Amino acid sequence: MCKGYFEMLKNKGFIFTNKKHTERGIMSTILGVLANFTLGEAVYLSYLNGGAVSDRYTAAGLLAVIFMIAGMWLGIWSTTEKEKFKLFTVLGIFVNVLAFGMLSLVLFAGAYVE
């Protein structure tokens, strides 16, 4: 009876596997989301403050850079793991690159835009 049940599930396209998501990839994604949120919040609060940047926003930006570097490192490191799903690895690298782009735009706007 059990054999017939598993054959039925197999015929419907279910795939049974031992693969798991990488813990480093998940942490990379979380750090990338935190970096984007922290940078976005610092820019938004600076905008509400009339463009004046306080030490708190600078510290938040520095914390976001630390999150971004650690997240990128974890994402790249998690690509070396074999027999694991790569969803969070790729997503983590993408989100951290997005945070780096956001930081680059903030620095460009601060240096060249009047």
Secondary structure as UniProt FT lines:
FT   HELIX           2..11
FT   TURN            12..13
FT   HELIX           23..48
FT   TURN            49..51
FT   HELIX           55..78
FT   TURN            79..80
FT   HELIX           87..112
//
